[in-house]
């Protein structure tokens, strides 16, 4: 996937993660995109390990893996900030 595709998937995955797990988080749209992009990397890695799939193009599997990774990052960030 190209950089523009990663940014688009990151934006969508980050926004979905924020919708699924609302709350007060520091950051703006740039942080949301970065969480989504990093979530895509983490989700793709975990999906590859489990044999579910990988982040290869813009499809439903990619979006679900990226959103799952973004949710993991958002949860971890909140746990670190609460201590």
matplotlib code that plots the C-alpha trace (Angstrom):
import matplotlib.pyplot as plt

x = [0.0, 1.2, 1.6, -1.7, -3.5, -1.9, -3.0, -6.5, -6.7, -5.2, -7.7, -10.6, -9.2, -8.3, -11.8, -13.5, -11.3, -12.3, -16.0, -15.8, -13.8, -14.9, -13.2, -10.9, -7.6, -5.0, -4.4, -6.1, -6.8, -3.0, -2.7, -5.8, -4.3, -1.0, -2.8, -4.6, -1.5, 0.4, -2.7, -2.7, 0.9, 0.2, -3.1, -1.4, 1.4, -1.0, -3.2, -0.2, 0.8, -2.7, -3.2, -6.2, -4.7, -2.5, -2.8, -2.3, -4.9, -8.0, -10.6, -12.7, -10.0, -7.5, -9.9, -10.8, -7.2, -6.2, -9.1, -8.3, -4.7, -5.7, -8.0, -5.1, -2.9, -5.6, -6.3, -2.6, -2.2, -5.0, -3.6, -0.2, -1.7, -3.9, -0.9]
y = [0.0, 3.5, 6.2, 7.9, 4.5, 4.1, 7.7, 7.0, 3.6, 5.2, 8.0, 5.6, 3.1, 5.8, 7.4, 4.0, 3.3, 6.6, 5.9, 2.4, 3.6, 7.2, 9.2, 12.1, 11.5, 14.1, 14.8, 16.0, 14.5, 14.0, 11.9, 10.0, 9.2, 8.2, 5.9, 4.4, 3.9, 2.3, 0.3, -1.0, -2.1, -3.8, -5.3, -6.6, -8.2, -9.9, -11.0, -12.5, -14.4, -15.8, -16.6, -14.3, -12.2, -9.1, -5.5, -5.6, -3.3, -1.4, -4.1, -5.2, -7.4, -4.5, -2.1, -4.6, -5.5, -1.8, -0.8, -3.7, -2.6, 1.0, -0.1, -1.9, 1.2, 3.4, 1.1, 0.8, 4.6, 5.1, 2.6, 4.3, 7.7, 6.6, 5.4]
z = [0.0, -0.7, 1.8, 0.9, 1.4, 4.8, 5.8, 4.7, 6.4, 9.5, 9.5, 9.2, 11.7, 14.2, 13.9, 14.4, 17.4, 19.0, 18.2, 19.8, 22.8, 23.4, 26.2, 26.8, 25.0, 24.3, 20.6, 17.5, 14.0, 13.4, 16.6, 15.5, 12.1, 13.7, 16.1, 13.2, 11.1, 14.0, 14.8, 11.2, 11.6, 14.9, 13.6, 10.5, 12.6, 15.0, 12.1, 10.3, 13.5, 14.0, 10.3, 10.0, 7.3, 6.8, 5.9, 2.1, 0.5, 1.4, 2.2, 5.2, 6.7, 6.5, 8.2, 11.0, 11.7, 11.7, 13.9, 16.3, 16.5, 17.0, 19.9, 21.5, 21.2, 22.6, 25.5, 26.3, 26.1, 28.5, 30.9, 30.9, 31.4, 34.3, 36.4]

ax = plt.figure().add_subplot(projection="3d")
ax.plot(x, y, z, "-o")
ax.set_aspect("equal")
plt.show()
